[in-house]
């Protein structure tokens, strides 16, 4: 896994398409128990080199009910986007993730991650790729039918502030899905050792 991660972090396969150049951002371990597959790094993450280091990450951690320390511990949680590099700015938001990354690198990564108990698929790109049978559904339909993909997969909208309108229009998401997600995550996370009396 260490060698594989190094190969990915030095990958420049798509450099001619990337306006800010290649800077693959991911975190993973052969011990990871939860796998988060998102879209692609935004500009802020490109600059920091830390996955989900932005308001979207704050909301995602809140949805999952995890601390930053848990979230950034690869032995607990792997952070693997569909495209590892910032794809650049489009007409309305960032460009889609580069299509080369997932087929080039995901199979090798996933084959080394045999302890994953839950994969969280965030946004339409990850869901269309990993749940091809649901490709004709809208994002809302997939999320409403989230139980169809359990227990291996959990589908979420992107936690970006750009989705505030969708979240406000669909109160069932916060009321029904988030508690189920947090329960699933709690059941996977190792319990802290009890405090022993002196």
PyMOL commands that set and color helices and strands:
alter all, ss='L'
color gray80, all
select helices_A, chain A and resi 2-9+15-17+43-48+55-64+68-71+100-111+123-130+132-134+139-144+146-149+161-169+171-188
alter helices_A, ss='H'
color red, helices_A
select strands_A, chain A and resi 34-40+77-83+89-90+93-94+118-122+153-156
alter strands_A, ss='S'
color yellow, strands_A
deselect
rebuild
show_as cartoon
